[in-house]
């Protein structure tokens, strides 16, 4: 029974992970993992490096991103099912910066509107964790709101929705698992096992916490600082994940099924630049050279 990690943040997430791409792929290959999904927070910076490393190790690369919705407490994980989906996730992530981050109300955070995700749904798979709008509604005081939200999501994504459940020893996980199983059965949404990976080895937890403290301007000794991560968020082996969810093995099987649906093919080694308009009589090279020189002149 194979398992696929479908929610990994790398060091490119900057604020909440210390996972490096090459060691990640090496560790996955040593465990004979068939596929990996990289879902860095609000960015796709590591895509090419990750894609190339996975292919070199005989691992299927799955491209995605975790995006921030509405506020910093609501997040959604998006996976590219095909090349159209990859392009749509690229657009969604870009909108988080060009519109979301530019909005003063978001305080510089690349927030993505739900409408943007719904408008760019083609080829995209959605994972609902407890941090999603649906997840928060399920474990909140208005679970009926989750039904309304799911109807809206299903109208655009149909069978490309999944609940992602975790057992990382953090509060609220059991309540979400129970609610997700009930809602999944009601709305015919499959459930996958998820480990929210932020570091490779369990012993790396302290180093990870130091990274988080630096990003949040806290010190490790501060007992009042936010402590939202656990030492269980490492790259567990397939056997460890199977044991962790031995009571509901179908959530392990579902990870492999989901991975089989994701097939993105990137063309590497070719630079594709836009056809930038330049003044008559100029070439792109001569125009940009002149503009660069002009920009160096101090008035």
Residue, then its C-alpha position, 0 to 999 in steps of 0.5 A: x500500500x503506497x503513500x504519497x506526500x501531497x503537502x510539502x513546503x520547502x525552504x522557498x516558503x521562507x517563513x515556515x519550512x527548512x526543507x531543501x529540494x535535493x535532500x527531500x528528493x533523495x529521502x523520498x527516493x530512499x523510501x521508494x516513494x513514487x511521487x511528491x507534491x510541492x505546495x510552497x506557500x504563495x509561490x512556485x519559485x522551486x518548481x523547475x528545481x523540484x521538477x528536475x530533481x524528481x525526474x532525475x530520481x524517478x519520482x513523479x513531480x506534482x506541482x502546487x501551492x498553498x494560498x492564503x484566502x480572505x485572511x491569514x488564517x484561511x488557506x487552501x492547497x491547490x494541485x495542478x492536474x495538468x498543464x492548464x491547471x499549472x497555468x491557472x495556479x500560476x495565475x492565482x498565485x500571481x493575483x495574490x501579489x498583484x492584487x491581494x498584496x497591493x490591497x492595503x487591507x491585507x497588510x502586504x500579505x498575498x491574499x487570494x480571493x475565492x472568486x479568483x480561484x473559482x474563475x481559474x478552476x480548470x485543471x486544478x485540484x483542491x485540498x481542504x484542510x482544517x485551515x480552509x474555509x470549509x474546514x473552519x466552518x466544519x469545526x466552528x459554530x456554524x457547520x451548516x455553512x460548510x454545506x453552502x461552501x461545498x456546493x459553491x466549490x463543487x459547482x466549479x471543481x466537481x470531482x476535483x475536491x479532497x479533504x486532507x486530514x492530519x495526525x501531527x499531534x496538534x489541537x483540533x485535528x481529531x475534531x476535523x477528521x470526524x467532521x471531514x469523514x461525515x461531510x465527505x460521505x455526505x458530499x461524495x468527497x474523498x479523503x486523503x492522509x496528509x502530514x503538512x511537511x516542514x522538515x525532513x527529520x524529526x530531530x530538525x524540529x528545533x531548527x525549524x522553530x528557530x526559522x519560524x521565530x526569525x520570520x515572526x520576530x520572536x525568540x525561542x525562549x518566549x513562552x507566549x509566542x505562537x507555537x503552531x507546529x509540532x515535531x511530527x511534521x517531518x517527511x514520514x516514510x510510507x510505512x510510518x504513514x500507513x501505521x498512523x492511519x491503519x484504522x482508515x487505510x483508504x485515506x492512504x490509498x487515496x493519496x496514490x489515486x490522487x497522484x495518478x491524476x496529476x500529470x504536468x509536463x514542463x519544457x526545460x532549457x528554453x527561455x520564452x520571453x514576451x514580444x516586448x514592443x520597442x521604438x521603430x528603428x531599435x532592436x530589443x537589445x539596443x533599446x534595453x541597453x539605452x534604457x539601462x544607461x539612461x537609468x544610471x544617469x543621475x539628474 
